[in-house]
């Protein structure tokens, strides 16, 4: 476990995202990071479909996305 420092504004935003759902700040941050990765992967797929012979690229990108499954804490 590590401690990080964020501005008051970022803290308020994280509190709002966290809500009363019982999620931790770590879970909220992890979900935000994951959503950005997913968005980038989608953009790669969209762009690759414009090219010829993209099936291999799409397959590789999907495998990469699956690699971003739930984190396992050691």
C-alpha positions as CSV (number, residue, x, y, z in Angstrom):
1,X,0.0,0.0,0.0
2,X,1.3,3.5,-1.0
3,X,0.2,7.0,0.0
4,X,-0.3,9.6,-2.7
5,X,-1.1,13.3,-2.5
6,X,-3.8,14.9,-4.6
7,X,-5.1,18.4,-4.7
8,X,-8.3,19.3,-2.9
9,X,-10.1,19.6,-6.2
10,X,-9.1,16.1,-7.3
11,X,-10.0,14.7,-3.9
12,X,-13.5,16.2,-4.2
13,X,-13.9,14.7,-7.7
14,X,-12.8,11.3,-6.4
15,X,-15.2,11.5,-3.5
16,X,-18.0,12.3,-5.9
17,X,-17.1,9.4,-8.2
18,X,-16.7,7.1,-5.3
19,X,-20.2,7.9,-4.0
20,X,-21.8,5.7,-1.3
21,X,-21.3,2.5,-3.2
22,X,-18.6,1.1,-0.9
23,X,-15.8,1.3,-3.5
24,X,-12.4,2.3,-2.4
25,X,-10.4,5.2,-3.9
26,X,-8.1,2.6,-5.4
27,X,-11.0,1.0,-7.2
28,X,-12.2,4.3,-8.5
29,X,-8.8,5.2,-9.8
30,X,-8.3,1.8,-11.3
31,X,-11.7,2.0,-13.1
32,X,-10.7,5.4,-14.5
33,X,-7.4,4.1,-15.8
34,X,-9.1,1.0,-17.3
35,X,-11.7,3.1,-19.1
36,X,-8.9,5.2,-20.7
37,X,-7.1,2.1,-21.9
38,X,-10.4,0.7,-23.3
39,X,-11.1,4.0,-25.1
40,X,-7.6,3.9,-26.7
41,X,-8.0,0.3,-27.7
42,X,-11.3,1.1,-29.4
43,X,-9.7,3.9,-31.3
44,X,-7.0,1.6,-32.5
45,X,-9.5,-0.9,-33.7
46,X,-11.6,1.7,-35.5
47,X,-8.5,3.1,-37.3
48,X,-7.2,-0.4,-38.1
49,X,-10.5,-1.3,-39.8
50,X,-9.8,1.3,-42.5
51,X,-6.7,-0.6,-43.6
52,X,-6.6,-3.8,-45.6
53,X,-5.9,-7.1,-43.9
54,X,-6.6,-5.8,-40.4
55,X,-7.9,-9.0,-38.9
56,X,-4.6,-9.8,-37.3
57,X,-4.4,-6.3,-35.7
58,X,-7.9,-6.6,-34.4
59,X,-7.1,-10.0,-32.9
60,X,-3.9,-8.7,-31.2
61,X,-5.7,-5.6,-29.8
62,X,-8.5,-7.8,-28.4
63,X,-6.0,-10.1,-26.7
64,X,-4.3,-7.0,-25.2
65,X,-7.6,-5.8,-23.9
66,X,-8.4,-9.1,-22.3
67,X,-5.0,-8.9,-20.6
68,X,-6.3,-5.9,-18.7
69,X,-8.6,-8.1,-16.6
70,X,-9.2,-7.7,-12.9
71,X,-6.1,-7.0,-10.9
72,X,-5.0,-9.7,-8.5
73,X,-3.4,-8.5,-5.4
74,X,-0.3,-10.5,-4.2
